Every structure is written in structure tokens, then in C-alpha cells.
Amino acid sequence: MALLHPTPTNSQGITTIPEKGLMIGEASEMGLRLERLYDDACDVGIALRSHKTGEVSRWYLLDTITDPREGELLGWMFKPCSETVARFPQLANFQLNVIND
């Protein structure tokens, strides 16, 4: 399995809530683009470039969140990929919630 190189998304507008293990961002602010992460799988996710360090972390799509009554797309929930957790263990228990604004 080879890693693909999705276009990194900027983390500038993301709010981090460490005590909840949560990062929250808005799709339009981030310029969200879901892309394949691996050459032999259909999994999609994002690459996130830290605006503080310039380092890139990779996040896989865990869930698409929709309004159950109207079917409206509300957002996406991501978890860090295993290679990201290996490089940045502090992200192991985090989730990234991107709001479809």
C-alpha cells in the first residue's frame, strides 16, 4: 500500500478543544477537498498542513453527518491515519469535525 499525496488543507481556521480531543473547522474556510489517501484503497480523507509548524498530518473520513429528517449534509468527522499517529502521537485521541457551512 503506497501513500498518495492529497493537496494539503490549511489549519488556520481550525479551533482545537484539547480536553475533548476535538478539532473543529468550517469547510469553506479550509477549502476542504476529500481525496484518496492510498493507491490501493478507496478510502478518502484530507491532508492538513499546520499553520504553526508546516507539518502535514493525514486524516481519514470516519463519518458523513447528515440531518436525519431532511437529509441535509451537516459535515464530516475525521480521525488521524495510523502513519500520522506514529509521527504525531499527541493526535491519537483527536477527531476533526468539519462543518458544511
WOHUFEN-V459711 format. One line per field, one symbol per residue. ss: DSSP state (a for helix, b for strand, c for the rest). phi: phi as a letter, one per 30 degrees, with the letter a starting at -180 (. if undefined). psi: psi as a letter, one per 40 degrees, with the letter a starting at -180 (. if undefined). A space follows every 10 residues. Layout:
# WOHUFEN-V459711
ss: ???
phi: ???
psi: ???
This chain:
# WOHUFEN-V459711
ss: ccbccccbbb ccccbbbaaa cbbbbbaaaa ccccbbcbcc cccbbbbbbc cccccbbbbb bbbbbbcccc ccbbbbbbbb caaaaaacaa acccbbbbbc c
phi: .cdcbdddcd cecdcccedc ibbbbceddd iebdbdcbdc bcecabcccd dccidcccbc ddaccbdddc iddclbcbbd dedddddbed ceccbcccdd c
psi: hihigihiih edehhhgdee fhhhihdddd fhhhiidide iehiaihhhh edeeihihhi hdihhihdde ehhdaihiii iddddddgde edeiihhhhg .
